[in-house]
Amino acid sequence: MAVSDIFVDGALFVTTGVAGNSTPASGTSETWTVVALSSLWPALSNGETITVQDVAAPSEIIRMTASTGSGATSVTVTRGADGTTPVTHDTGASFLCTVVSSSLNNFLSAYIVTPSMSNTKIQAQITAAEAVTGTVWVGPGLYAGVTQWTITAPITLQFSGEAVTTLTAATGAAGPILNFNAAAQIAVSVKGGVTINMNAAESSAQAVLMNNLANVEQFEDINVINGQAVGFTVTNCNAVHSDRLSVFDAVKGWSVNGDNSAEMFWRDCSYTCSLSGTTATAAFECDRTATTDVGGHYLTRFRVTRGLGTINNGILFTNSAGSLDFSPLFLDHCISDNINGSGSAYSIHQKQDVFMTGGWGTHATGNTNPVIVSNGCKNLQVSGGYYLAADGICLDLQNGTVNVAIGGGVQLDGGSCTAIGCIVGTAPTGIILGNVQVTATTFTNSANNLAEGAAYNPFVGMAVYTSGGSGASQTFQLVDGNAGGNMCFRMDGSGNLQVLPGSFASVIFELTSSGQAVFENGVSPGNFGTAVSGNRLWQGSGVPSNSSGSNGDAYLRTDGSTGTHLYFKSSGTWAGII
């Protein structure tokens, strides 16, 4: 390569006639006719050269040695530079200015594709780049009728920007359009930005398959529109960092195999339901059938929004193993907004160590499902954020959810719902509330361990709703965490506060709505500041039975007269004394 070799970024020329159609010996000088050069091309003088390569056949390096620059219709070139072998170039071939070194491998590490190439030729460029762990440069423009681009070895896919580079799926394409499908785990790099339009593909098609990817630092800026079945299918992946991926109007935005894909990072990704005919089963779904800790999932600023159509579940983590999944989940400042289908904004099943920080979750009017479902989870932390249940429940702690901490300024808004409540649960345990604001509705919980966080006052506009039934779910309980004893509280149908033992045998204390205190088992007055558990004060009509009460007790007779208003029991016998 000449010392005076010039590089002109983006400069490209197109041959005419028979220019480049032959295969002369390396070093042969030829004059080619070309379409008039653009203003990017300089005039050459004093031994200056420009290195070019055919974007469709880049193995031959060609050096331009003479040109008058912009507007020129002929140039002088040297074929087979740097020891490369001349090849036949098509009439109308495009030659791009390139930067090369003395090593042939460096030339071959950059492969360019353009919209005019066929699917077969583009796949050949990808395969060639794979052989040298090279880069495929995907030029701007509309790539129509794409069937599939398959990547099976480590390469870099350098797109030109999602606003100017679009892959349009061929009619009836089965997908995936971008098929990362290696036999063993590989590292790739995807960057620059591309839009994939799935409008003409089969309804069951995937846009992107991520299979056997590992230790990927850049997998970014892919925008899937008219998404058909799935935007991104993920399996056998580990330690992949994905940024700014987006899906519009797919039945499922992300489908992740949680059994074999972990340590997955999703940052600033989004799913949007924008078409009235779209019904999404889930914007993001990760499914597990096993419980082994293979690694966590990390969603940061992941956004699910619905304008039109239906979203059944926003962010969904399932587990059919029947026991806890030990892979942690981090949801950091995620949004699941205006969910209106048969599921929830966030639904997490049998997962241990779930951390939700600074999130947002809302349901559309008429959706009575919980905004957040924790089904049998352990160690759930909800810190900060805002969750609105227009007509349902904010947080449902199902099937024995264990160890739940809710605080950090989180706001639970029950909307217009006044009968169901903001928090409900099926036998959850270990619930800690701290700095929780509940507005517009109720607070309901049948948890065994409900405690206020240290130095916080969670009861801001909060109501505990119970009913007059006799079961645990109709009462609010306080439980001794050590001994296990409990007392139950409820309001009866007349607005009286009742206290019952855990056995629900009877009402042992009642504070009426008019302020009267009623004690079923009598009153034991204190001894001038000291509690006394011995003698009791009773009341009723008629003469008290000697079989009732204890020696030292007093009895107020409501129908008594002189000498029988007050009775005292001594030696097993009641006697009127006043």
Summary of the structure (lengths in Angstrom):
residues: 578
radius of gyration: 37.6
end to end distance: 124.6
largest distance: 138.0
contacts: 1988
relative contact order: 0.04
helix: 4%
strand: 45%
